[in-house]
Amino acid sequence: MSTERDDWPEGVARHVLPSVDSTMDEAARLAPGLSGSAWIFAHEQTAARGRRGRAWRAPTGNFSATLVMRPEGGLGQAALYSFVAALALEAALAHVGGPHARLSIKWPNDVLLSGGKIAGILLESLRGGEQIAIGIGVNLAQAPDRSEVEPEAMAPVSLIGETGMQIAPVDFLPMLAQAFDNYDRQFRDYGFDAIRNAWLARAARLGEEITARVGTETYRGTFETIDETGALILTTPEGRRAISAADIFF
């Protein structure tokens, strides 16, 4: 599948590279010279990484890119772009996967397809919070083997494996960039409430029991909502808890 026309958001730069160690590392190198937002896309990553420095496998046919931008509201609201990115990715995958693609978002930003993890999103601060880098990796063509991920992690899946749909990574880039621009405009114009409502409409296991692991503590309860800071609100036997960072299991 390829895009019929390349809709690209106005004022956003694009760097397409044949190979790079990591699009996140390249974003950090390019950031000081950028006057606005820019996507850094690579056909190949040789040292991709995920959260907490974990290796991220990026085989040929899968998508790897990083967006560098200046966050609305400065560093204090930078983390909210994790939700913007998840919504944009879900929208782009829905466009490619079609009406039968069963997509949802696991708090805060793991996009799921048919209940399995299809993508990873990594957000890092650059230059003291003046800019942020949002790295996105998507299993378009193939997913890691179940043995390659942690035992309790979501099972990895791929777009082609779950829907039969194929798209070249470079053709997926404009779809994602345009979707991100759309949600970013909503965030800037209407605040996080608009993003929060859209995110909740796509949330995995909302209203159901989940487990949140915070450091050495584990909490089980009902996933009620997210608050105005993006924190997960969990109703446990001991009462309501607002959780700003955790590993979620269900």
N, C-alpha and C positions, 0 to 999 in steps of 0.2 A: 504494500500500500504506500502511496506517496501523496503528498499534498498537491492539490491542483494549483494553488497559488500560495506564495510565501507571504502570509500576513505577518508583519513584524511590527512590534510596538514602536511608535515614534520616539526618537530621542534615546533609544537604548542601543548600545554598541554590541557587536557580536565578533567574537574571536573563535575561529574554527581551526583546530590544530590537529595534525595527523597523529601525533603521539606526545605524551607528557607524563611526568612522574605521577602527578595528582592534579586534578583541576583545582582543588582547594589550595594547594601550594602555589600553583600558577596564579591564582586569584590574589594571593597575598603579595606575590612579586609585582603584579600589575597594578594593584590598588593605588599606590601613591601617584601614579600618572593618570588616573581616571578622573574625569570631571563630572561624570554622571554614572548611571547604571550600565553594567556590561555583563553579558553572558560569555563564559569561557567554556567551549565545548571541545572534547577530544574524541577522536575515533578510537584511540587506545590510551589506557592508563597503565603505567608499569608499577606504580606503588600507591594504588588507591587505598583510602582509609575511611573507616566509619567512626561511629561514636566511641569515645574513650580510647582512641588510637587503634581500634581493632582493624585488621586487614579487611578490605572489601574487594571481593573478586569481581573483576570487570572484563568478562570474556567478549570476544568479537560479536557484534550484533546487539549488545546491551547498550544502554544509554548512560553517559557520564557527562555532567556539566555542572558549573557553579555560577551563580549570579552574585555579582558584587554590587552593592547599592548603599545609599545612605538612608538609614531607617527613619520613618516618620516618628517624631517624638523623641529622637535621640536614643541613647543606650537604654534608658528606662523602659522603652517599649520594644526594643529589638527582639526580645524573645517571642513576642506576639506574631512576628513574621513566620515563625514555625507553622502556625495555623494557616496563614495566607498561602504558604508554599504547599501545604498538604491539600488545601482546597483546589489550588491550581493544578496540581498533579492529578488529583482525582478527576477533575474536569477534562483534562487532556486525555487521560486513559479512557474515560467514558466515551469520548468522541471517537477514539480508535476502536475500542472494544465493542461498541454498539450497545443496543438496549438490553442484551442478555448478559452483559458483564456485571457480575455481582460485586460491586465496589463498596467499601466502607473505610473509615479512618479510625485507627486505634490510637487512643490518646498517647502523646499529643499529636504525632505527625506520621505515624506509620500507615501507609496506604495498603489496604488489604484487597485482594481479589479472590473471590470464592473462599474466603476465610484464611487465605495464606498471604504471606508478606511478599509483595511484588516490588517494593521500592524502599529505599532508605533516604532520609533527609538529615543533613548535618548542618547546623548553624554555628558559626564562629564569629567572634568580634575581631575587627581589624583596626589597627591604628587607634587604639584606645577607645574604641566604640564609635569613632567617626563614621566608619563603614562596617558593614557586615558581609560575610560570605555565606551563601546558602548553597550547599552541595547536594546534588540530587543524582542518585543512581537508580536505574530502573531495569528490571529483568524483562527486557522485551523479547529476547530470543531464547534465553536459557536461564535456569535457576540453579543455585548451588545444590549439591546433594544434601539430604537431611543430616548426614553425618558431619557436614562441614559447619553447622551452626550449633549453638549451645543447646543442650538437651531440652530446656524449658522454653526455648524460643519458638516463635511462630514458624510453621513449615514454609520454606521458600517456594514460590510459584513464579511462572513466567506468563507473559501475555499470550504468546503463541500456544503454550501448553494448555491454558484455561479457556481461550476463546478461538484459537485457530487463526487469529488475525496477525498479520505481519506488517511491520513498518520499519524503515531504515531509521537508525538513531538520528541522523542529520535531518530527516523529515519530521521527526517528533519534536525537535527543538523549537521551531516556530509556533507549534501548537501550545507547548508549555509556556513559552515566553509571552504569548498573547493572553493565555489564561491567567498567568501571574499578573500581568499588567491590569487586567480587568478587576481582579480581586484587590490589587494594591490601590486602585482608584477608589474602590468602595471603602477600603480602610481609611484612606486619606479624607474622603468626603463625608463619611458617616460614622467613623470611629470603629472601635472593636466590636460594638454590639452587632453590627451587620455581619462581621466575620464570625462572631460567636454563634449567631443564629444559623448561619449557613453550615458551620461546622457541626453543630448539634444535630442538624437534619441528616448528617451522614455518619454520625458517631457509631462505632461498633460497641455493642453490649450496653447501650444506654438503658437505664432502668433495670439492669440485671446485676447479678453478683459477680464481682471480679476480685482479684488479689493485687495489692500494691505492695511492692517491696521497696522500702526506703532505708538504704544502708543495711543494718542488721535487723531492722524491724519489719515485720510483715503485718499488713492489715487486710482483712476481708470484709467486704460490705457491698452495698448497692451503689452503683455508679449513677448519681442523681443528675449531675450537670457539670458545667465548668463555670467559674466565676469571671468577673471583669478583668482579672489578671491572667486568665487562662489556667488557673489551678483547677485540678480535678476535685470535685466535691463527692466524698464517699461517706455514706451513712452506714456506720458500724454499730454493733451492740453497745459500744461505749459512747456513741454519739456521732455527730457530723465532724468530718475532718476535711480540711483543705490541704491538698497535697500538690506542691509546686514542682516536685521532681521525684520520679519513681520509675521502677520497672514494673510493667503491668502484665498480668497473666490471666488467662481465662481458657 
